[in-house]
Amino acid sequence: MYERDWQLLAPLSIEGSNLIVEYCELEGRIAIRLGGFAGVVLPLSEFELLIQHISSGRGWSSNGVRWSPPLLHVGARSFTLKDAGKRALVETLTRLPSPSGAQVFQPEVNPWQRKLVRLLHEPLEGLQPALSQLATLAHERLDIQGLSLWLHDPATSSYSLAARVPKLLEPGVLDRRGYLEFLEQCLVLPVHDVQADARATALRSISEAWYFGALLQVPIRPEREVGAILWLERREPQPWNELDQLIALQLAEALRPHVAASLTQAHQPASLEAFKRYLEQAVAQARLQAHPVGLIWFKSPNLTEVQRARVLDVLRRSLRQSDAAIEASPEDFLLLLSTMRTPGGAAKAAERIVARLQIVMGKLPALGVAVFPDQAASAEELWQQANLAASKALERGGGGGLVQVKK
């Protein structure tokens, strides 16, 4: 095993400290290294055990790694794991490739994880189809009778039932106060007996109506805040073990991009006029709060209708809830980054997105970027500068070239 064999899996930032997670395949088996060069190496089986114990809150120690909640000791270094750090470590499992050798460690795990990864990259056709696929995967590993997905509505500070398997005709609403406020602070919350658990008092009427006795709940965070809650339901009261909880976390991670897209879509402008109003509001807010706003203009003539739909899908997958994307014309697509830390953020975002666009377009688009207040003093000028930059890039032949007009 040589240093060049290690491949980056995830660079994690945990409470201001960086933890590098890498993997290496050797003779059909995968090893995980925590801490970079001269770090601690774990077999995949032990890394999975570590994740299980982190998700359950129970201590664990092996081969230079010790989990003593809330501290994770890796060699001589220590990390304080809050919920964000725990989630980040859990998510690394879904990114692992399958071993290529004949002697595959735990062969039954990898095909299932590959299905999860495929679901992560499925076209965004709605939450109900995504949850139906997730239910099929869940039934391969868990003894459950139902899955429910609740979306957060900031306007009413409540959660509404967005999708369920099996489907229900009547709508459902959960009040965020009390029990749900506690749930939002957790990585995963198992309720072994809904009728007996005092924390689940507010859920007992739903439990009786939907005929479930045990509930495993996972908050889903598209960004920093909880945007949805995934329920895994069992008919009879019974304990949820550590493996159940780990699988639930992986299922929720596969659902996260679909939740993010749904929440973002709910706030997307429906017309070009609405997009321009949204742009004006973003610039006005940025002027008050003194942060940059970026407008990225993608220009690519002669796209088919199918290609245009895929381009818009790629852009919407790239959005945060505060961003917006729209097809301005058959050859023009706009992406508004309403909040950025630095003026260079728009160009970096464009460069990340363009590789994905090449796959669906079959070619690289022309890119134009303008940033308020560096290249524009108003929303109208921001629009003009981004359009001008994209037109100049197209004149140069497109090819993924990015033009940023200097003021």
C-alpha positions in Angstrom: 0.0 0.0 0.0 1.7 3.2 -1.2 0.9 6.8 -0.5 -0.2 7.4 -4.1 -2.9 4.6 -3.6 -4.9 6.7 -1.2 -7.8 8.6 -2.7 -9.7 11.5 -1.0 -13.2 10.6 0.2 -14.1 13.7 2.2 -12.3 16.7 3.7 -14.3 17.4 6.8 -14.3 20.6 8.8 -15.2 19.8 12.4 -15.4 22.7 14.8 -12.7 24.5 13.0 -10.4 21.5 12.7 -9.9 19.6 9.4 -10.2 15.8 9.3 -9.2 14.1 6.0 -11.0 10.9 5.2 -9.4 8.7 2.5 -9.9 5.2 1.1 -7.7 2.7 -0.6 -8.5 -0.6 -2.3 -6.1 -3.5 -1.9 -6.9 -7.0 -3.2 -10.6 -6.4 -3.3 -10.8 -4.9 0.2 -11.3 -1.3 1.2 -9.4 0.5 3.9 -10.2 3.9 5.4 -7.6 6.3 6.6 -8.5 9.1 9.0 -6.2 12.1 9.5 -4.3 12.1 6.2 -0.6 11.1 5.9 0.6 9.2 9.0 -3.0 9.0 10.1 -4.9 6.0 11.4 -6.0 3.2 9.1 -9.2 1.1 9.6 -10.6 -1.8 7.7 -14.0 -0.9 6.2 -15.7 -3.2 8.7 -14.3 -1.2 11.6 -15.1 2.1 10.0 -18.7 1.0 9.7 -18.7 0.0 13.4 -17.3 3.4 14.3 -20.2 5.1 12.3 -22.7 2.9 14.0 -21.4 3.8 17.5 -21.2 7.5 16.6 -24.9 7.5 15.4 -26.0 5.7 18.6 -23.9 7.8 21.0 -22.2 4.7 22.5 -18.4 4.7 23.1 -16.1 2.6 20.9 -12.3 2.1 20.5 -10.1 0.2 18.1 -6.7 0.5 16.3 -5.9 4.1 17.4 -9.4 5.5 17.1 -11.5 6.1 20.2 -15.0 7.5 20.3 -15.9 8.8 23.7 -18.9 11.1 23.1 -18.6 13.9 22.2 -14.9 13.4 21.5 -13.5 11.5 18.6 -9.8 10.7 19.2 -7.8 9.9 16.0 -4.2 9.1 17.0 -3.0 12.1 19.0 -5.7 14.4 17.7 -9.2 15.0 19.1 -12.4 16.3 17.5 -15.6 17.4 19.2 -18.4 15.9 17.1 -21.6 17.8 17.1 -24.5 16.9 14.9 -23.0 18.4 11.7 -19.8 16.5 12.2 -21.7 13.3 12.8 -23.7 13.7 9.7 -20.6 14.4 7.6 -19.0 11.2 8.8 -22.1 9.2 8.1 -22.4 10.6 4.6 -18.9 9.4 3.7 -20.3 5.8 3.6 -22.6 6.6 0.7 -19.6 7.9 -1.3 -17.5 4.8 -1.1 -17.0 3.0 -4.4 -17.4 -0.8 -4.6 -14.3 -2.9 -4.5 -13.2 -4.2 -8.0 -11.5 -7.4 -6.9 -13.0 -10.8 -6.7 -12.6 -11.1 -2.9 -15.1 -8.4 -2.0 -15.5 -7.6 1.7 -19.1 -7.9 2.7 -20.5 -8.4 -0.8 -24.1 -8.0 0.3 -23.4 -4.4 1.4 -22.0 -2.9 -1.7 -24.8 -3.5 -4.3 -27.2 -1.9 -1.8 -25.0 1.1 -1.4 -24.7 1.4 -5.2 -28.4 1.6 -5.4 -28.4 4.3 -2.8 -25.8 6.3 -4.8 -27.9 5.9 -8.0 -31.0 7.3 -6.1 -28.8 10.3 -5.1 -28.3 11.1 -8.8 -31.8 10.2 -10.1 -33.6 12.9 -12.1 -35.7 15.1 -9.8 -39.3 13.9 -10.6 -40.8 14.5 -7.2 -40.8 13.4 -3.6 -43.3 10.6 -3.9 -41.4 8.7 -6.7 -38.2 9.2 -4.7 -39.7 8.0 -1.5 -41.2 5.0 -3.3 -37.7 4.0 -4.5 -36.3 4.6 -1.1 -39.0 2.3 0.4 -38.0 -0.5 -1.9 -34.4 -0.2 -0.7 -35.4 0.1 2.9 -37.4 -3.1 2.8 -34.3 -5.0 1.7 -32.6 -4.1 5.0 -35.3 -3.2 7.5 -38.4 -4.7 9.0 -40.7 -1.7 8.5 -44.3 -1.1 7.3 -44.2 2.5 6.2 -42.1 5.6 5.4 -43.3 9.2 5.7 -41.6 12.4 4.7 -42.5 15.7 6.3 -41.5 19.1 4.8 -40.8 22.1 6.9 -42.9 25.2 6.2 -41.1 28.3 7.7 -44.2 30.5 7.3 -46.3 28.4 9.7 -43.4 26.8 11.7 -44.8 23.4 11.1 -44.2 20.2 9.0 -46.6 19.0 6.3 -46.8 15.5 5.0 -45.1 15.6 1.5 -45.0 11.9 0.6 -45.8 8.5 2.2 -45.5 4.8 1.4 -48.1 3.5 1.5 -49.9 6.6 0.3 -52.5 8.4 2.4 -55.4 10.4 1.1 -55.7 12.8 4.0 -53.1 15.5 4.6 -51.1 15.7 7.8 -49.5 18.5 9.7 -47.0 18.4 12.6 -46.6 21.4 15.0 -42.9 22.2 15.4 -43.2 23.4 19.0 -42.1 21.2 21.8 -41.3 17.7 20.6 -40.2 18.6 17.1 -37.9 21.3 18.4 -36.1 18.6 20.4 -36.0 16.3 17.4 -34.4 19.0 15.3 -31.4 18.9 17.6 -30.8 15.1 17.1 -29.0 13.2 14.4 -31.5 10.4 14.7 -34.3 9.8 17.2 -35.6 6.2 17.8 -38.9 5.7 19.6 -39.3 2.0 20.5 -42.9 2.4 21.8 -44.9 5.4 20.7 -47.7 4.9 23.2 -45.3 4.5 26.1 -42.6 7.1 25.3 -43.4 10.5 26.9 -41.4 12.3 24.2 -43.9 11.1 21.6 -47.1 12.2 23.3 -48.0 14.6 20.3 -47.6 11.7 17.9 -49.9 9.1 19.6 -53.1 10.1 17.6 -51.2 9.7 14.3 -49.7 6.4 15.5 -53.2 5.1 16.2 -54.6 6.3 12.9 -51.7 5.0 10.8 -51.3 1.7 12.8 -47.6 1.9 13.8 -46.1 1.3 17.2 -42.4 2.1 16.8 -40.9 5.1 15.0 -37.4 6.0 13.8 -37.0 9.6 12.9 -34.2 11.3 10.9 -34.0 15.1 10.4 -32.9 16.0 6.9 -30.8 19.2 6.5 -30.5 20.4 2.9 -28.4 23.3 4.3 -27.9 24.2 7.9 -31.5 24.1 9.0 -33.8 21.1 9.1 -35.9 21.0 5.9 -37.6 17.7 6.4 -38.1 14.7 8.7 -38.0 11.1 7.5 -40.1 8.6 9.5 -39.5 4.8 9.4 -42.5 3.1 10.9 -43.0 -0.4 12.4 -46.4 -2.0 13.2 -45.5 -3.3 16.6 -43.4 -1.7 19.4 -39.9 -3.0 19.3 -36.3 -1.6 19.7 -34.4 0.0 16.9 -30.8 -1.3 17.0 -27.6 0.5 16.0 -27.6 -1.0 12.5 -31.3 0.1 12.0 -30.2 3.7 12.8 -27.2 3.6 10.5 -29.3 2.4 7.6 -31.9 5.1 8.3 -29.2 7.8 8.2 -28.0 6.5 4.8 -31.6 6.4 3.5 -32.1 10.0 4.6 -28.8 11.1 2.9 -30.0 9.6 -0.4 -33.2 11.5 -0.1 -31.5 14.8 0.8 -31.0 16.2 -2.8 -34.6 15.5 -3.6 -35.8 17.3 -0.5 -33.4 20.3 -1.3 -34.8 20.4 -4.9 -38.4 20.4 -3.7 -37.8 23.1 -1.1 -35.9 25.2 -3.6 -38.5 24.7 -6.3 -41.2 26.0 -4.0 -39.5 29.4 -3.9 -38.5 29.5 -7.6 -39.8 32.4 -9.8 -42.4 31.1 -12.3 -41.6 33.7 -15.0 -38.8 35.9 -16.3 -40.6 38.9 -14.8 -40.7 37.2 -11.4 -37.0 36.3 -11.7 -36.2 40.0 -12.4 -38.2 41.0 -9.3 -36.3 38.3 -7.3 -33.0 39.7 -8.6 -34.0 43.3 -7.5 -35.0 42.0 -4.0 -31.7 40.1 -3.7 -29.6 43.2 -4.7 -31.6 45.4 -2.3 -31.0 42.9 0.5 -27.3 42.7 -0.4 -27.0 46.4 -0.3 -28.3 46.5 3.3 -26.3 43.5 4.5 -23.1 44.4 2.5 -22.5 41.0 0.8 -22.0 40.2 -2.9 -24.7 38.9 -5.3 -23.7 36.9 -8.4 -25.5 36.4 -11.7 -24.3 33.6 -14.0 -25.5 33.6 -17.6 -25.2 30.4 -19.6 -25.6 30.8 -23.3 -25.8 27.9 -25.8 -27.7 28.0 -29.1 -29.4 25.1 -30.9 -30.3 23.0 -27.9 -33.1 20.5 -28.2 -36.1 20.6 -25.9 -34.8 17.6 -24.0 -31.4 19.2 -23.5 -33.0 22.4 -22.3 -35.0 20.5 -19.7 -31.8 18.7 -18.5 -29.9 22.0 -18.3 -32.5 23.5 -16.1 -32.5 20.3 -13.9 -28.7 20.6 -13.5 -29.0 24.3 -12.5 -31.7 23.6 -10.0 -29.7 20.8 -8.4 -27.0 23.3 -7.8 -29.2 25.8 -6.0 -29.4 26.7 -2.4 -32.8 27.7 -1.1 -32.1 31.4 -1.5 -30.8 31.0 -5.1 -32.9 31.0 -8.3 -32.6 29.6 -11.8 -34.6 30.1 -14.9 -34.7 29.5 -18.7 -34.7 33.0 -20.1 -34.9 31.9 -23.7 -34.2 28.7 -25.7 -30.5 29.5 -25.6 -30.2 31.5 -22.3 -30.2 30.1 -18.8 -29.6 32.3 -15.7 -28.5 31.4 -12.2 -28.8 33.9 -9.4 -26.5 33.5 -6.3 -28.3 35.7 -3.9 -25.7 35.5 -1.1 -22.0 35.0 -1.5 -19.1 35.3 1.0 -16.7 36.7 -1.6 -17.0 38.2 -5.1 -15.1 35.2 -6.6 -17.8 32.8 -5.5 -19.8 33.2 -8.7 -17.0 32.3 -11.0 -16.1 29.3 -8.9 -19.7 28.1 -8.9 -19.9 28.5 -12.7 -16.8 26.4 -13.2 -18.2 23.6 -11.0 -21.5 23.6 -12.9 -20.1 23.7 -16.4 -18.7 20.2 -16.3 -22.2 18.8 -15.4 -23.7 20.9 -18.2 -21.3 19.5 -20.8 -22.7 16.0 -20.1 -26.3 17.0 -20.8 -25.6 19.5 -23.6 -23.0 17.5 -25.4 -20.9 20.6 -25.5 -19.6 23.4 -23.3 -21.8 26.6 -23.0 -20.6 30.1 -23.1 -20.4 31.6 -19.6 -20.9 35.1 -18.4 -20.6 36.3 -14.8 -21.3 39.6 -13.2 -21.2 40.4 -9.5 -22.8 43.2 -7.4 -21.3 45.6 -6.4 -18.0 44.9 -8.2 -19.3 45.0 -11.8 -22.7 46.5 -11.3 -24.4 49.1 -9.0 -28.0 47.9 -9.6 -30.0 44.9 -10.5 -30.6 46.2 -14.0 -26.8 46.8 -14.6 -26.1 43.3 -13.1 -28.4 41.8 -15.7 -26.8 43.8 -18.5 -23.2 43.0 -17.5 -23.9 39.2 -17.2 -25.6 39.2 -20.6 -22.7 41.1 -22.2 -20.2 38.8 -20.6 -22.0 35.7 -22.0 -22.3 37.2 -25.4 -18.6 37.9 -25.5 -17.9 34.4 -24.4 -20.1 33.1 -27.2 -18.3 35.3 -29.8 -15.1 33.7 -28.7 -16.5 30.3 -29.5 -18.1 29.2 -26.2 -16.2 26.0 -25.2 -16.7 26.6 -21.5 -14.8 29.9 -21.6 -15.9 32.3 -18.8 -16.0 36.0 -19.3 -16.3 38.4 -16.4 -16.7 42.0 -17.5 -14.5 44.4 -15.7 -16.1 47.7 -14.7 
